[in-house]
Amino acid sequence: MSSEKNPFSALLGKMIVTKEGKRLGFAKDITFETKSGELINILVKDATPYTRNLNLERTKSEDLLIPHSAIIAIGDFIIVSEEDLI
């Protein structure tokens, strides 16, 4: 992933897809390290049925979490590696 910085608001609402093009949902919120600003997870809203096939961590309120390590690129979409989610 590039070291270019994106503002928080630029991530919200973006569609999250795998590099194979499977839709997972939309970015609802993020978790980050407060001291460094480093992204930790993206919370998913409107998760698609396909997410049931993945081994995704959940918050206490049952929101799905996409770990930073799975993110390949952020542009018009947030592209993630499915292999890092299984």
C-alpha positions in Angstrom: 0.0 0.0 0.0 1.3 3.5 -0.8 2.4 5.8 1.9 0.1 8.5 0.6 -2.2 9.8 3.4 -5.9 9.8 3.0 -8.2 11.8 5.3 -10.6 9.8 7.4 -13.6 11.2 5.6 -12.3 10.0 2.2 -12.6 6.4 3.4 -16.1 6.5 4.7 -18.8 5.1 2.4 -16.3 3.5 0.0 -17.2 0.1 -1.3 -14.9 -2.7 -0.1 -14.1 -5.4 -2.7 -11.7 -8.3 -2.9 -9.0 -8.2 -5.6 -11.1 -10.8 -7.4 -14.0 -8.3 -7.5 -16.2 -9.8 -4.8 -18.1 -7.1 -2.9 -17.9 -7.2 0.9 -19.8 -4.0 1.9 -19.0 -0.4 2.6 -16.6 1.4 5.0 -18.6 2.5 8.1 -15.8 3.6 10.4 -12.2 3.0 11.1 -10.1 2.1 14.2 -6.6 3.6 14.4 -3.6 4.1 16.7 -4.1 7.5 18.3 -0.4 8.3 18.7 0.7 7.5 15.2 -2.6 7.7 13.2 -1.9 4.3 11.8 -5.0 2.5 10.5 -5.8 -0.7 12.4 -9.2 -1.9 11.0 -12.1 -0.8 8.8 -15.6 -1.5 10.1 -18.0 -2.8 7.4 -21.6 -1.7 7.0 -24.1 -3.4 4.7 -22.0 -6.5 4.7 -22.9 -8.8 1.7 -23.8 -12.5 2.2 -20.3 -13.4 0.9 -18.7 -12.1 4.1 -20.1 -15.2 5.9 -17.5 -17.3 4.0 -14.7 -15.2 5.5 -13.1 -15.5 9.0 -13.6 -11.8 10.0 -13.3 -10.5 13.5 -16.4 -8.8 15.0 -16.8 -6.0 17.4 -19.1 -6.3 20.5 -21.9 -4.7 18.4 -21.3 -7.4 15.7 -19.7 -5.1 13.1 -17.3 -6.9 10.9 -13.6 -5.8 10.9 -11.3 -5.7 7.9 -7.7 -5.7 9.2 -5.2 -3.1 7.8 -2.9 -6.0 6.7 -5.5 -7.2 4.2 -5.8 -3.8 2.4 -4.1 -3.7 -1.0 -5.2 -0.3 -2.3 -7.5 2.6 -1.6 -8.9 4.5 -4.5 -12.4 4.6 -5.8 -12.8 1.3 -3.9 -11.0 -0.2 -0.9 -9.4 -3.3 -2.3 -8.5 -6.2 0.0 -6.8 -9.5 -0.3 -9.2 -12.3 0.3 -6.4 -14.7 1.2 -5.6 -12.4 4.2 -9.2 -12.7 5.4 -9.7 -16.5 5.3 
